């Protein structure tokens, strides 16, 4: 016999899904802002909705030039973080 979820369980799951969706929106906003500071934008960046009660961000496609610029910015930031951790 299959298990039927209770009303409370369905409400709790809905709350988890809503929180995951909001987390995805927040992550997209944060990433857009960080990319803008570097003068970059991912054209297909979007909240892809909750996936298993977790937020999921779709980064999408971009040109080779943009991918190389993004790699450069990430590498530079990683080097700064490494230096900061050493001090």
Secondary structure by P-SEA (a helix, b strand, c coil): cbbbbcaaaaaaaaaaaaaaaaaaaaaaaaaaaaaaaacccccccccccccccbbbbbbccccaaaaaaaaaaaaaaaaaaaaaaac
